[in-house]
Amino acid sequence: MIQWRMLPLLLLLTGLLAGESALAQAPAAPPAGRLDRIRASGTLRICIWPDYYSITFRNPKSGELSGIDATLSAAFAKDLGVKPVHVDSSFPAFIGDLLGDRCDVAMFGVGMLPERAEKVRFSHPYLRSDIYAVTTRTHPSVKSWDDIDRPGRTVAVQAGTFMEPVMRRWLKQATLVLVRLPDTREREVQSGRADVFMTDYPYSRRIADNAEWARILPPEKPIFPLSYAYAVAPGDDAWLARVDQFVSDVKRDGRLLSAAKAAKLDAIVIPQ
């Protein structure tokens, strides 16, 4: 038989147990989305490749970034009301950096390859480039694209760029050589270890501006026109939608074309 003096204690325990049961059954609060976390932290972490001329190029002397996505990444951070923080990455590394949460978005002209789209999500495209070949002005026999895929030729590409899988399929007779940092494609061609190297329109601007020894061979017919976009980790549709909104905004208000002209890339801008 329960003594009356114990009743208040039993009622208190019953109430506590009922409260714990209600808490256990209540749904957990949803995790904050990436956009909320960016605003809460006050920073937008942006993966870049700092050696991508006209896109996100870091001056080795001043340390300053230039290029279309140096400009547009700062504009995106400003639109969000936060500070941009640039995280050095590369084409071989950016997927791991996004999935590992080292950055919130990759903004350095990422080619929309199907194998990349299996792992990350792409924004609306904003640039489109084909492949350009670079050889020396003094090369005795490489004068056009018809001279490239020949027996005995060596073609260099930067490992991890979209030129790598494309050239693996395209070349039938020439030998493909992958160049890994700190070696450069330019050095391979200048030394004679390679006859040509493959690049895209943005990087070809670096050659045109800085290499008197080089001859740029534009594609005589389409080789592999590829659209460029920004990339985010999968699983946050609201964040992808916000990146898409930014791309649409800069196309509409002229910021994309202005940044492209400053970087000499207006020839490959994708309009609305």
Beta strands, then each sheet from edge to edge (+ up, - down):
strand 1: 43-48
strand 2: 51-52
strand 3: 56-58
strand 4: 65-66
strand 5: 83-88
strand 6: 105-111
strand 7: 121-122
strand 8: 127-129
strand 9: 131-136
strand 10: 154-158
strand 11: 175-179
strand 12: 196-200
strand 13: 214-217
strand 14: 226-232
sheet 1: 5+ 1+ 6+ 14- 7+
sheet 2: 5+ 1+ 6+ 14- 8+
sheet 3: 2+ 3- 4+
sheet 4: 11+ 10+ 12+ 9- 13+
end
